Amino acid sequence: MQAPPINIGISEKDRQQIAEGLSRLLADTYTLYLKTHNFHWNVTGPMFQTLHLMFEAQYNELSLAVDSVAERIRTLGFPAPGTYKEYSQLTSIDEAEGVPAAEDMIKELVAGQEAVVRTARSVFPLADAANDEPTADLLTQRMQIHEKTAWMLRSLLN
């Protein structure tokens, strides 16, 4: 049975452009999730307990976020990327090399959080121009969370 065409008041071209931007956001979010989870497992040093728990809270939040972003892409009528290969092509976040020292982990996660903010911010004008309020709301929430997390991580370095 053929599904009826999507008719939500946003053109297919606009939906596609927004979905492409959200795919980059999904790739950044998932890559940051993996990096944060890796650091949770491998952090050592005098800040172990604090960072281990903080990283766990962060990767759990990111795990929920990837689902929200992917489901928005699907709602717009496009497939959500879901492979490491796709993510590696779409992400703006570099993978960690080896096991960095705890302070370097924090710095890498600050950079990752801010990269996700920049990606979300780059998609916002597309959603705004198309009057796609649900995507704009999702982007606003993601930017707020990532900006706050970057601030919290950065505060550990001062």
N, C-alpha and C positions, 0 to 999 in steps of 0.2 A: 504494500500500500504506500502510495506517494504522500509525503507530508505536504501540507499547504506551504506556500512561500511565507517567509518571515515578513510580517507587516507590523513593525513596532514604531513606525514614524522616523526611522533612520534609514537612509539609502543603503543599498548593498555596498557601494563603493566606500561610504563612510564607515560602515560596520567592519569592512575588511581592513581599512587603515587602522581603526581602533584596535581590532583583534591582533594585527601585526605588532602594534605598540605594546599591547598587553602580553603578547608572546615574549617580547624582550623582557618585560617586567617579570614574567613567570620564570624565565631562564635566570635572571639575576637573583630572584628570590630563592629558587631552588639551589643555585650555586652557593649562595650565602648560607642556606640551611646546611648543606654538606660541609662547608668550611667550619661553621659554628659547631656542628656535631663532632667533627674531627678534633677541633680544639678542646671540646668538652672531654673527650676521651683521653687526650694526650697532654693536657696542661700539667705542669709540675711547678714546684717552688713554694715560697712562703705564702703566696696568695691562692694556693690550690683550692681550698674549700670555697672561698668566695667566688673565684672564677668558674670552678666546676659547676656550682649551682646557678650562677648567672648565665653561663653558656647554655645550660639545660633549659632554663626558662626561655631563652632567646630562640633556641632551635625548635622548641615546642610551639612557640608563637609562629615561627616561620612555616612550620609544617601545616598549620591551619590556614595560613595566608595563601600558600600555593593552591590549595583547594578552591578558595574564593576566587582567585585570579583565573584559574583554569575554567571554573564554572561560568564566569562572566564571558570568557572567550566562546564557550559553547553556546551560551545564551544568545550571543551575537550571530551564531550560525556557522562558526568555523571550528576546525579541529584544534585542540590545544596541543602544543608540542609536549612530548613526554619521554624523550630519550636523552641520554647523556650526549650523544652526537649533536642533536638539535640544540641542546642547552649550550654546549661548548661553542657552537656557531653564533648563538644569539646573545650570550652573556657579555657584560662589560667588566665582570669581576674575574681577576686572575686567581688561579688555584694556588694554594700554599705549596711552598717547596720544603720538603722534609717536615721536621717538627720544630717550629720556631720557639724561641723563648717566650715566656708568658707575656712580657711587655710587648713583644713583637706581634703576638697573637691579638692583643688588644688593638694595636695600631692597624693591623690588617682588617679586623672586624669594624673598626671605625670607618675605614676606607670603603669597606663593603656596604655598610649601612648607608653611607652617603651616596654611593653609586646607585643603590636602589632608589633613593630619593630623586636623584637626577633623572633616572629612567622614568619614574612615575611622573615627574614634572614635565618631561618631554611629551608624554602622551596626553596630558591634561588639555592642551589647546585643541587637539583633535576631538576629544569628547565634548568639550565646551562648545565648539563650533557646530557640532552635530546635535546639540541639545540632548546629549546622552548623560542625563543626571545620575543614573545608577553607576556608570563607570566613573564619572567625576567624583561621586561620593566614595567609591572604593579607592580611587587614587588619593583623595584627600586623607582618608583614614590611614592608608599605607605610608604616606609622607609623614604624617604626624607621628606614627609609631616609630618609623626609622630615624627620624630626626631626634626624637627623645632617646632612643636607644644609643645613637651615636653620642649624644651628650653624656649619657650615663657612663658609657665606656671611656670617653675622653676624660671624664672627671677622675678616673683611676690613674691617669698619667700625670696629673698635676701635683 
